[in-house]
Amino acid sequence: MDYFFMSSVWNQLPITKEAAFEVDLPSSAFISNFTITSNGKVHVAQVKERAAARKIYDAAKKQGKTAGLVATKSVPDKCVTRMFFSLSYEELLPRRLGRYELSLGLRPGQPVQNLTLDVSITERTSISFIKVLPLKTSDAVAPASTQVERSGGCARVRYSPTLQQQNGVSSKGLNVDFIVHYDVDLRDLMGEVQVYDGYFVHYFAPRGLPVVPKDVIFVIDVSGSMIGTKIKQTKQAMGTILADLREGDHFNIITFSDKVHTWKKGRTVRATRQNVRDAKDFVKRIIAEGWTNINAALLSAAQLVNPQSTSDRLSSRRVPLVIFLTDGEATIGVTAGDAILSNAKKALGSASLFGLAFGDDADYLLLKRLALDNRGVARMVYEDADAALQLKGFYDEVASPLLSDVQLTYLDDQAFDITRSLFPNYFQGSELVVAGKVKPGVKDLKVSMSATDLKKRVNLENDVLILNAEGNESADSLKCSGGSEGISSFVHRLWAYFTIKELLLAKLNATDPATQRLLADKATNLSLKYNFVTPVTSLVVIQPDEDEAARSPTTAKPATAAATTTTTTTTAAPAKTEAKSSGTGSAKKPVSSGKPIKTKPHPPQPPPTKKISTSTAKTATPASRKTTTTSSPSTVKTAPAPFLGKKTSPSQNESISASPPPPPPSPPPSAGKISTSLINALKTAPPPAPGKVSTPHPSPLKTTSPPITTPMVTLTTSPVRTDPATRLGNPLPHSPVLSKRPCPP
């Protein structure tokens, strides 16, 4: 998805000042490109090691140069300078609940006279369905002025609301996510393989398998911090979840604060109607009070998963799952994170642990490490009105296990340097993705799959036909606009994207400092090679001063860039990013703090073969202002889980204008793949909905928002199940006319 946004900033002081710009990025995305266009010249950022990026930026700022640092919080701004910013990022869209989801944020801040959103999707296989969701949960149908066309592997969605229709949603303009759901036909049980330039990606999503019963243990934090809305929403979600249990399932409930209470002592019980009724009554009586003993709660869950009594042992025919929800940190009992991790890993055995961090105060980093150690994933649940739906949405994703201990192997030494290929579970409606390298001349790939299903261990071998080998473009893909250019590089970069994520995850779990440094160095080298901004790299762009420009008149000379990722949290939802820039604006990467950044996640986005490129342009013509343009190529297929992030509202300084902003003298380079989120759980994505660009500026800077006329958003998905970065930010006005007024003395 590619988004193009512009904002204007006018520094009225004769000295360089800093302004802050915020952009919401999907937490699993990697920033791959950043450019500043100033005075008709394009300055391209370079990815460098994080510390080096900071030094370059600080030195340039001291000299009063226009500079940009992606991953920090402010932007030094020269007097009366007009600038455009372009940010690109890429991400893999996961498939969840049987669909891919594209979520596009529309937040112009006011009604726009001419607003058009175009989505173009291109798939190598037929699109089985496509649906546009209502803008409001109270609505039953897609928004008015929405046109949907589908033919074979192509689909087009166009949304052009009138002023009256926009006012019908909100008198202050749209502040919504425009969401498109779709899926593709996959007939081969072993999935689909795509090969380009010696790299392959394998999408494994078998259909029609029977659901395996599960032993599910719900562990719920009922400490004092849950009092009020959070405990009410948790009870509401649990009532719905319990009603959805199948009779073949077994379950139990544990509540914990400073003490731990187990609903049925020592065992899980079958999900009969009577047991479900009794469990609902137990949940209704829950009271929130006390401290938070995470360690004791985990050990109590482990006793149910691995009981000492032989008669209470779980059936090998059922899949053991622990769903652990907390809104805080360990405050009593064992509170050291490493000790909790060690105890849980020893006790839980083969059970999969899914951690849900409810709100900003939850120890998300601990939950993520617990999940990584115990065959699961961690997610954020944001304190919104729809928190109960977020909880239920996550449960739906894991409610129907089809296979466990899935191992994908590539035979005859055809493939090598393969990313993660062993998965603890395959859930209905999801997709497993593996990337790697292949030997020259490979026309098909022999794949072996072993897993456990409802009855026994299953072993399958099959030759999987390679699609779109070496740049072959099918006729269907060319019928959709923006479908096939650059596809060959996506598979290559997807391999790098996965490999970097795996290295960062390994570093997260490593305890030896030497091992951590080695893994960080490998991730840094690969990030630099593929121009990804990750937790170990940053982007910096420096605009030469006028004397330097006169000596070297190159128009688009790459500026120094450093790769720095200050984000340490990984959410399935978009993460807020900031960028520093002197005299120019820049988008910022999610700053990590051990606590996730609130952002509204896009619904699960599947990783089908496509390239998504969305562009939103706002144009305005105010005088005497600086324009900031933030654009970022769309993500590789990504769809955040339905319950994930929280979206921020657009700043009042932003506006959209009718005509698209005038393009810079030379187009910014295309973006590469990236993962901005900290050390995201590998191959989870979430999803990415373009966020808003906010421009909180220090007092000396005056920000103006030009009148709004026309934002345009175009999304194109190409057949590689990886999407080019989205151009982020809030749709902003047309490029303002630069004021002739001199700076004050």
N, C-alpha and C positions, 0 to 999 in steps of 0.2 A: 504494500500500500504506500503510495507516495502522497505526501501532504505538502502543500506550499502555503506558508502563512507569512504575513508581513505586519510589522508594527513600527510605529515611529517614536523616536525619542529625541528630544531637543535639549541639549545641555546649554543653559544660559550663562554659565560661568566661563571665564577665560582659561580655566585649568581642566585637566582631564579628571573626570569623575567616573564612578562605577554605578552601573544600573543592573538590577537583577532581572533575569527572565526565567520563567519556569515552563517546563514542557512535561507532560505526562507521557512516559514511555512504557511499553510492556516490560515487565520485570525480567522476562526471559530473553529480551532482545539485546543484540550487540550493536552499538553505534559503529558505523563503518566509514562515514564521510562527513566532513564539515567544511563549509567554505564561507568566506566573507567577500562580498562585492562592494567596493568602495571607490568612488571617483572613476567608475568605468573599468576598474581592474578587479579581477577575480583572484583571491588568495586562498590557496588550498591547504587545509590542515594536514599534518602528518601524524601518524600514530607513533608514540614513543613510550618508553618506560615512564611510569608515573612520576617519580621524583624528578626526572629530567624535564618533563612537561612543566612542572611547577616552576622550576628555575628559569626556563625560557620565558614563561609568561610574566613572572615577577620582574625580570630584567627589562622586558619590553615595556611593562607598565611604568617603571621608573623613568624610562626615556620618553614617556608620553605618547608611545606608539599605539596604534589601534591593534588590539590583540584579543584573542579568544581562547579560553580554556574550557573544554568540555569536562565537567565533573565538579565544577565549583559553583559559587553562588552569585557572583556579580560580574558586571561588565563595565570596565572603564570606558567613558564616552568622551570623545573630543567635541570641541565646540562646532556647532553647525556642520555636521557631516551626515551625509545620506548613505545608509548602508543596508545591504541585503544579507540575510543569513540563510544558509541551506544546511540542513541536518539530515543524514540518512541513517537508517538502522534496518536490520534484518532479524527475522525470527522464524522458527518453525511453528506452524499451526497444528496443534494436536487434534485428533478426532475424539470427540466425547459424545456419549449418548446417541451414537448413530448419525452424527452430522458434523460438518465443518461449519464454523460460525465466523462471519466477518462482522465486526462491530466498528462503526465509524462514528466518532463523536461530532455532533453538530452543536456548537456553542458560540455563535457569532456575537452574543451579548445584546442583540437588538434585532428587530425584524429587518430582513434584507429584501430589497426590491426584486432582484434577479438572483435566485439561488438554484443551483443545479448540482445534483450529485449523480455521477455515472459510475456504475460498477460493471466491469467486464470480466467474466470468468472463462478461462479456457482449460479444459481437461483432456488428457489423452484417452480417457474412457468416457462413456456417456454419463451425463449428469442425470441422476435418477429423480431428483426433485429439487426444487428451489422455492424458498418461501421468505417473504419479508414480514417481520414481526411488527405489531402495532407500536406506536411511539409511547403510548401510555398503557399501563397494565389494565386500566379500566376499559380500554377499547378492545374490540373483538376482531377487527380487520386491519389490514395494512393501511398506512396513511394515504389520504387522497393525493392525487397527482403522482402515484407510483405506477410505473409501467414495467412489467416483467416479460421477457422473451427468452425462450429456451429451445435449442435445437441441437441434438446430439451432444457433443462435448463442449458446446458454447452456451453461455447465458449472458443476458444483459439486463441490468436493473437501472432505471432512471427515476429520479425523484426531483420534481420541480415545484415546490409549494408556492402558492401565491402569498401576498402579504396577509390576506384575509385568513388563509389556512394556517399561516405561522402564528397569527394572533389567536387563532382558535386553540393552539397548543399552549401558548403563553404570550401575554401582552409584552413581555420583555424580550421576546425572541426565543428561538429554539434553544433548548438546553437538554438535549436528549442524545441517546445512542441510536443510530440507524443500524438495525441488525438484520443480516441476511443469513439464513440457514440453507445449507444444501448438502447433498451427498452424491457419491459416484457409484457406478456399477463395478463391482469387482467379482469376476466369475471364478477365478482360480483360487482354490483353497489355500495355496501357498503364497498368494499375494501378487504383487506387481514389482518388477525391478526396472529401474532406469539407469542407463549407463551413458556417460559423457566423458570424453577425454581421459579415459583410464580410471574413472571413479564411478562407483555405483551407489544407488540408494534402494533399499528394499522395504516396501510397505506391506506389512503382514496384518491382515484384518479378516480372518475367516468368519463366515456367517453361518447361521443355521445350526450351531452346536447347542447341545442341551445345557441348561444352567446347573451348576454344581451347588449343592446345599452348603451352607456356611455356619460356622460357630462365630457369632458376632458379640463382642463385649463392648458395651458403651460405658466409657469412663468420663464422668461429668464433674467439672469443678463447681462446687457450691460454696466457695469461700465468700467472705463479706463483699468483695469487689464485684460479685455477680448480682448483688441486690438491685432490684428495679427492672429496667427494660431487658437487660441481658438474660436474667433468669426466666423472665416471662417468655421471651422469644425462644429460649432453649426448650422450655416445656412445650411450647406450641409445636416446634419442629419435631420433638421426640414423639408427641402424640401421632403425628402423621407418619413418621418413620416406623413406629411400632405396628401401625395398621398395615403397612406395606410388607411386613415380614411374610415369607412363604411358610407353609406348614412344615416343609422339610428342614427349615432352618432351626437352629438352636440359638439362644441368646441369654444374656444376663446384663444387669445394670449395676455399676459401681458409682457412688457419689463420694466426693472427698473434699475436705477443707483441712483443718488440723487433724481430724479423725476420718477414717475410711469406713463406709457402710456398703455392704454388698446385699443386693436385693434377695437373691437365693444363694445361700451359703454353699460354697464348695463345688458348684457345678453349673453348667448351662442347662436351660430347660427348653423343651420343644415349643415352637411358636404356635400353640393351640389358641383357639379363641379365648378360652378362660385365662390362660397365662398372659395373653396380650392385654386383656381387660385388667388383670391384677397389676401388671406392669404400668399401665396408664394411671391407675390409682396411686401407685407408689410415686410416680413422677409428679403428679398433682400435689402431693404432700411435701415435696422438697422445699426446704427453707435455706436461704443463702446466709451463711455466717461463718466466722472463724478465719484461720490462716490457710496457707496453701502447702500441702505436703505431697508434692508430685512424686517423689520416690516411693512412698508407701502405696500410693494409688497404682503405680505401675507394677509393683510387686504383687499386689492383690489381684490385678488382672492376669499376671503370669501364673498365679496359683490356679486360676480357672482354665487357662490354656494348657498348662502342664501339671495337672493335679497329682498329688502323691499317691492317692488311692487308685489302684488299678481299675476299680469299678467305675470311677468317675472320669477315666481318660476319654478324650475326645475321639470320635470316629475318624479314621484315616480317610473316609469318604467325604468328609466335610472340610472346607477351607477355613482356617482360623484367622479372624480379623479382629483387631483392637482399634476402636475409634475413640481417640483421646482428645477431649476438649478442655482448654483452660484459657483464662483471660489474664493471667499474671505470671509471676516468677515464683520459684520455690522459696518459701519464707520460713519454713519450720521443718524439723527432721533433717534429712540429708539435703543440703542446699547447693553443694558444689556440683557444677555441671558435669565434670568428668566422672565423678563418682556415680551420679544418676545414670549416665550413659553406660558405664561399665556394668552396673547392677541390672539395668534393663536388658542389655544384650545377653547376659548370662541367663536371665530368667525367662525371657520370652520365647526362646527357641525358634521354631519355624513360623511363628505367627507374624502376620504383617501388621505393622503399626501405622496408623494414619493420624497425624497430628493436626488439630484445628486450633489456630491461634485466634482467639476472639478479642479483637480490638488492639489498639496500639500498645497497650501495656503488657501484652502477652510476650513471653520469652520465645519469640519465633525462631531464633537461631538454635536454641536448645531443641525445640520440636523438630526442626529440620534435620539436625544431627541424629536425633532419636529415630526419625523415619528412615534416614539413609542407612543406619545401622541395622534396622529391623524390617527390611523388605517393603517399605511403604513410601509415602510422600507426605509433605506437610503443606497446608494451605492457610491462607489468611481469611478470616471472616470479619468483615467490617461492620462497625456499629452503625448500621443504617436501619431504615424502616423495614427493609427486606432481609434482615439478618436470618430470620427463620427460613426464608426461601433459600438463602445461601447454604445453610446447614442441610436442608433437605436435598438441594441440588448436588452437594458433594456425596451424600449417602447414595443417591441414585447412581452415581458413577461407579461405585464399588459394590452395589447391591447384587449384581448378577455375575459372579465369577464363572468363566467358561473353561479356562485352563489354568493350571498352576505349574511352576517350575518349567517355563518354556525356554528351550535352548534351540537357537537357530544356528546351523553350521553350513558352511559353503565348501563343497567337496572338490576333489581333484586339484587342489591347490590353485584354483582359479582366482580366488580372492585372498587378499592379505591386508594388513593394517586395518583390521575391522574394529568398529566401535562396539559398544556394549551389545552383546547378543544373547545374554541370559537374563530372563525377566521372571520375577517371582509370581506374577499373576497376569492373566489376560482377561479383561472385563468386557462384557457385552457392549458393543457400540464404540469401543476404543480402537487403537491402532498401535502396533509396535513398529518402530522404524530403526533400521540398521544401515550404516553407511560404511564404505571401505574402498579399497582399490582393486582393480582387476587387471589381469594380464592382457597385453595387446591381442586383438583379434577375437576376443570372447564374444560369441553370438548368443549363447544362452548360459544360464547359471544353474548348476545342480545344487539344490537346497535340501538339507535334511532338517526336519523339525521333530523334536522329542518334547513331550509334555504329559501331564496327568490330567485326564478329564473325569467325567462323572463315574466311570467304572474302573479304569485301569490306566497304565502307562501307555502312551500312544507314540509310535515312531513312524514318520512319513518321509519319503524321499521323492523328489520330483524335479524335473527340469523346468525352470521358470523362464518363459520367453522374455527377452529383453526388449523393452519399448524405447523407441526414439534413440537408437544407438548412434553414437558419434554424430550428433547434430541433425539426424533425420527429423524433419518436421512433418507431422501429418497434415493432411489437407484441412481437417477439421480445425486444428489449432490456429490456422492462419485466417480463419473466418472471423475470429474475434479480435478486436483491436488490442494492441499491446500484448499479444499472447506469447510470442516465441523469442523475442530478442533477448540475448543474454542468458538463455536457459542453460546452455552448456556449462556455464561457470557456476550455476547454482548447486549442482550435485557436488562439484569440487569443494565449494565453500561450505556446503552442508556437512561434509566430512570434517572439515576444519572446525566448524561450529560445535559439532558433537565432541570432537577430541578435546577442544579447549574446556568444554564444560566438564568432561570426565576428569581432566587434570585438576581443575579447580575443586571438584568434589573430593577427589583423593586428597588434595591438600587440606581441605576442611577437616577430614577425618584423621589425618596423620598426626602423630604425637611427637615424632622425632624432628627437631629443628632442621637437621640436615636434609631430611626427606622433604620437609615442607619447602625449603629453599629450592631443591632440585625440581620439584613439581611446579613451583612458581616460575622458575626460569624457563621451563619447557612451555608453559602456558604463555609466558611473555613473548618468547621467540615466535611461537605460532601466531599470536595476536598481531605482532609486528609484521609478520610475513603477509597476513591476509588483511591487514589494515582494520582490525577489530578493536573497538574500545571495550575493554573487559575490566574486571576488578583489579587487574595488574597493569593496565595501560591507560593512557589519556590522549586526547586530541588537543593540540594547541595550534593556533594560526596567528601569525604576526604580520601586520601590514607594515612594509618598509616606510620610513619617513620620506618626505618629498625629495630630499637630496639623494637618498638611495635610489628612489624611483627614477630620478633623472639619469643617474649613472647606469642603472640597469633597467631599461624600459620594457621588460617582459611583462605582459599583461596578466597572465595567470600563473605567476610563479608560486609553486607550492610553498606554503608557509610552514614554519616548524610546528610539529604537532607532537604531543606526547600522549601516551595512552595511560589514562588514569581512571580507575574505577573506584569511586568512593562508596559505592553501594555495597552493603554487606548483607542485604536481605534479599531473599528471593520469593517473589509472590507470583501467583498465577495471574495476577492482575497487572495493569500497567503501572510503572513506577514513575515518580516525579523526577525530572532531570533538570539540572541547572547548568548554565555555562557562563564562564567569565569572559568578558571581552572588553578590550580597551578601545573605545571609539566605535565599537561594533557590538552587536548582540550575539549571544550564543546560547545554544540550548544546553541545559545542564543535565547531567546523568544522575540517576538516583544516588543520593548520598547515603552510604551505609552507616548504620549506627548500631547494628545488632537488632534494631527494631525496624519492621517493615514500614515502608512509606505507604500512606493511605492512597489508594488509587482504585478506580473501579475497573475490575477486570473485564475483559471481553469474554463472552461466553466461549466455551471450549472451541478452539479453532483447530480443525483437522489439518493434518499435513498432507493434503493431496498434491498432485503435481501441478502446481500453479505458481504463478508469479503474481503478486498482488501489488498494484501500484496505485496509490490514491493521492490525488493532489487537490488541495483546497486553497483557493487564492482569494484574498480580500484586497480590494484596492480602494484607495481614497486619495483625494488630492488636497490635503491641507497644506498650508504654507509653513515655512520655517520649522520643519521637523526632520528628525532622522528616521529613516525607515529601517526596520529590522525584519528580515524575512527568514523564517525558519522552515526548511523543507526537509523531509526525510522520506526516503523510499520506503515502500511498504514492507511489512514483515513477511517472512517466509510463512507459509500457512500457519496461522496461529489463532486459536480461539480460547480465551480465558474461561475458566470454569464459571458457571453461572453465578456462583456465590462470591466470586472473588473480590476485586478491588472496589475502591470507592472513588468516584470521579470528583474532581474539583471543579468548581464553577469558574467560568471565564472571568477574567478581570475586566473592570469597566473601561479600562484603557484601550481595549481591543475593539475593533470594529471591522465590518466586512464591506467591501465596496463592489459595485457592479462590474466594472471591467477588470479582467485579470491584471495583476501587476506587470509593468513592463519588464520583459526579461532582461537580465543583466547582459552586458556586452558579450560575454562568453558564458555558455551554459556551465553550471557547476558539474563536476564529474559525477558519474553515477555512483550510488552507494553500494557498499558491500554488505556481507552478512555480519550480524553482530549479536551480542547478548549483553544488554546493559545490566540486567539484574545481577545481583552479586553472584554468589556461587549457586546458581539455580539447580534444582534437582534436574538431573540430566534427562533430556528428552521430555520435559514436562512443559509444557508451555503454558503459560498462559496466557492469554490473552489477550490480542493487543488491541486495545482500542485507542485511537489517536487521542491524545490528551489535549489539554488546553495550554495555550501559551499565556502566561500571566507576566505582567511587567511591573513588579514592585520596584520603585526607584527611590534612591536616596533623595532627600529634600532638594538638593541643588538641581535635580534633573526634572524637567517638565515633560510630561508625557501627554500627548494629545491623541485622540482617536478620531480619525477622519470619518466623514459621513459614510454610511454604508450603502452599497449598491448591489454588489454581486459576488458571492462566494461561489466557487466552483470546486466540486470534489470529484475526482475520477478515480475509480479503483479498477485495476486490471489484474486478473489472476492468470498466471501462465502455468502451463502444464508441468512444472517441476516440483510441486509440493514444497516449494521454498519460495518465499516472497522477498522481493527486493524491499529495502527499508521503506518505511512510511515517512513522509515528510510531516513532521509533527508541529504542534503548536496550535494556537487558535487561529481560525481564519481571520486574517487581518486586512485592513484597507489597502486600496491601491497605493502605489508608491506616491507619497506626498511630494509636492513640489518644494524644493529646498528654498528656505527663506534667504533673502539677500541681506537681511538685517545683521549688522556686525555684532560680535560678542561684546558684552558690556566691558568697560575698562576695568 
